[in-house]
Amino acid sequence: MTTYATEPSLLTGDQKIQAAVLESLAEAANHRTWFAGMATPYLGAHPIEIGSGLGDYLLEWLPYVDRFTATEADPERLVDLKQRFADDPRVEARELLLPTDQSGDYTALVSYNVLEHIEDDVAALRSMARLIQPGAPMVLVVPAFPIAMSKVDVATGHWRRYTRRTLTDVAVAAGLTVERVEYVNSLGFICYFITARLLGMSPKGGLMMRVYDSLVTPVTRRLESRIRPPFGQSVLAVLRRP
C-alpha cells in the first residue's frame, strides 16, 4: 500500500492548547456528524485521514468503509489514537507529518483543519496527492477568512486562514483538479469572530458548547442545505489527483 520515508516537518503550535480544543470540540456531536457527512460520499473502500486527532471523525466514517488508515503528527495523540482503535482490525493508526515523499494508493484522503498548520501548503497538498490513487478525491476543511485570525489561531499553530480563492490557488499550484470549493458554517463564523477574534476567548467544552451544538448547529445545517452562504467559519474543498 505505502512506501515509507523520513518525515521532514515539525509540529507547530502549543500542543496542550490544541489538545484542549480537540477535547472541547469532541462534545459537539451535531457539528461532527454534519461535517463528517460532507466527506462520506467520497471515501471509497480504504481512505486515509491526515490529522486524525482523537479519532472522532473516524468513528463517523467507519460504517461506510472496509478499512481506514488514520494518521497523526503528535506522538502523544498517536498513542491515544492507537489505543482507542486497538480492538478494531479495520483501523491502522500511524504517524505522518507533511510534507512527505511517502506514496500510496488509498481510495480517498480526508483532512480537516490540518493544512493551515503547515507552512508550505503547496508541498503538503502535493504530498497528499501522492497518497491516493489517480483520479481519487481529497476532501479538505480549513478555517476561513484572514480577518478572523485570532489568538487561538496563533496559539494552535495556524500559519493562515483561507478564502475560496486562496485555497483554489494553492490547489492549482499543487497540480490538483478543483471539483468543489465553498464556505460552510456561516453562523459559526459569526460566533467565532465575536468570541475568538474580538473577545480573545478559546473554545471550551461544557454547557455553552452543548447549547451551541444543540441549537445553532442544526439551524445552520438546515439553512445551508438550501442555500450556499457567501461566508463561513470554514472552507470545504473537494480536490482530485489528476
PECORNOR-V45783 format. One record per helix or strand. SS is the DSSP state (@ for helix, = for strand). FROM is the first residue (numbers start at 1). TO is the last residue. Records with the same first field share a line. If there is no record, write none. Layout:
BEGIN
SS=FROM-TO  FROM-TO
END
This chain:
BEGIN
==3-3  46-49  67-72  91-95  103-103  106-112  132-144  162-162  176-184  234-241
@=15-25  29-40  56-64  75-84  115-117  121-130  146-148  151-155  164-173  186-198  207-224
END
